[in-house]
Structure formats: C-alpha cells, structure tokens
Amino acid sequence: MDRTQLTTSADLTREEVDFFMEEAETLRGNNTDDLKGRVVATLFLEPSTRTRLSFEAAAHRVGASVITIADPKTSSVSKGETLADTIRVIEKYADIIVMRHPTAGSAAEAVEYTKKPFLNAGDGPNQHPTQSLLDIYTIKRECGGIDGKTIAFIGDLKYGRTVHSLTYILTLYSPDKIIFISPDELKVPEKYTQMLREKGINFEETSDLNAKMPEIDVIYMTRIQRERFESDAEYNKLKGSYILTPEVVKLGRESLRILHPLPRVDEITPAVDEMPQSACFRQAENGVYMRMALLKNLAKNFYS
C-alpha cells in the first residue's frame, strides 16, 4: 500500500480498505510516536466538529503536532486568496494537509498544487472519503462483516457526501442489498445507481421507511442539510421527512445497527440512543482510530 493522498473513496481498492480497517483496530487505544516531529495542518473552510477534532486528536495520538484554520473568516480565503495559493503556502508549513472545503471538486484541485500527504475531509456535496472508511469499519465491528448485509441509506441522499462516499466503498464488497430511502426531491444521484447496476449490486429506491425496516441490517441515517438548500421554504418542506423513534426501531431486527455521520437535528430522537441498536457515538469514536491509521500510513509512504 503506497498511497500518499486521498481525495475520493472511488480511488480505494478493497485491499486498501481492509488494510486501513486492520490498522485502525491495531491502533485502537494505542497511542504511538510514529509521526513525532511532523506537523499536520487542518484547513477547515466549512464548519466541522467531529471531523476536525477527530483528525486533530488522531494527529496528537500518533505523535504529530497540529496547526489549524477552523474558520474561513480567520484565513486569507476571506480576502480572496485562491485555493492554489492557500495550498502552496500551507505545504511550506506542514508535512500533512487535511482540508474541508464547501466546493465540490476542491480536493482534486488542491492536490494539483502539492505532492505532500493530503486528506479530503469533505468537499461540498461531493465526497468525504475518510468518513466512509470509518463507516465501513464501524459496520464491520458492529455486524461482524459487510458481505451479505442489507444497508439502508435514509434522508438526504442527493447532497449527502457521506452517502456518496460509502456507496463507492460498498461496491468493493458483496452486500445483499442497498436500499435508498428518501423523498423524491432528495434521491441519490443517478451516477451512483448506475454504478451499482454496472457492478451487479442489488439495490432499491423507495420513500417508505417503515415497510423496509424488517429487511435492514444497517441503517445509515442522514439529516436534511439546511446549508445545501437555496431557500428556507425548500428546506422546511422536507425537514423531518424521516424520524427514527424507538417505535420505528422496534419494527426492525434486534440485530439492527443505526449509524449517523452526525450532527443530527431531529431525525433520530434521543430515546433511541439508549437502545442497543444505536451505534452513532461508537461510530464517532471509530473516526479517531481510522484517522490515526490514515495519517500514520500516508505519511510513512511519503517520507520513508
């Protein structure tokens, strides 16, 4: 495995995904000094809690130090600096760059200006590859594997970059079925369903969550994202389309597991958190170990 940059989950192989999951498990609860003396720059030009803090925690846990931009208003981007110039400058200060950006395609653009290790922490509605890796790692830990499982994506499937990224990863395995559950206005883009057809993976699109609950092994819940809509009226029309309550969860199997990339708004009620099916906060914890594995190995491949 010689990867040094990760901009999209579409580039990953099954061998790489399996490797990173094994590495995450090995690093679980075990801090190292593999990146001692290295500097990780976390460039977050879009709001984030879990991704930024888990990357920074991961960097510290593998021995690196961190420099950060946590608000675009505090950077020269607010003055009109181009992404090209921003990346050219930051690579002079840091050994590894982690970037979140509101524009789709920004990660692919950024790596045109640096050869240093680079990790896409989300580029608009497009991709979030490190999230998809921690998600598949969570499914494996919670369910004992990925092959043969029925995975349901629920909510905002049109703009949900975590859904898009994880769909790519799932094509590397053999799920029994992928079910896309959403309002018509937020259906998964055709490029992803076309990819599933080409890969021969069974999938279904529906708007009826309750009817599908008995079939599902893993629910991947997403929020309706206010920031992706052009108007409040459009958002208000669709918010609350699906809400997981204990009553809805009990329609499913006892072995059901519920994931959510977070933050949530109202799509999972707090009462569900107390149910064994809820894995959302274990999923968030898994992000630290997966990002430790990524930082350690991408840096090792570049600097060794």
Number of C-alpha atoms within 10 A of each C-alpha: 11 10 15 20 23 23 25 24 22 17 11 17 14 13 11 14 19 14 14 23 23 15 19 24 17 12 18 16 11 11 15 16 14 17 21 14 11 17 19 28 23 26 24 22 22 17 14 15 10 16 25 21 15 20 26 23 19 23 32 20 22 23 19 23 18 17 15 15 15 19 15 16 11 11 16 13 15 12 10 8 11 11 17 15 13 16 19 14 13 18 19 10 13 18 20 26 27 24 24 24 21 15 14 15 17 20 26 14 14 21 20 11 16 18 13 19 26 25 26 26 28 32 24 20 20 22 27 27 28 25 27 26 26 26 26 20 26 26 22 14 16 19 16 9 15 23 15 12 19 20 25 24 24 28 30 27 26 21 22 23 22 23 28 25 24 24 21 20 21 19 17 17 15 16 18 15 19 22 20 25 24 23 19 12 11 17 19 23 12 10 10 15 19 11 14 18 12 9 12 11 17 15 17 11 16 15 17 13 19 13 11 15 19 15 17 20 23 25 22 20 26 24 24 27 17 14 10 14 13 9 10 10 9 12 16 13 9 18 18 16 17 24 18 20 15 17 9 13 21 15 14 19 15 13 13 23 24 26 22 23 22 16 12 14 14 15 20 21 13 12 11 17 16 9 15 12 22 20 20 20 14 13 24 21 15 23 29 26 29 29 27 28 24 27 26 21 21 21 22 16 14 16 11 5
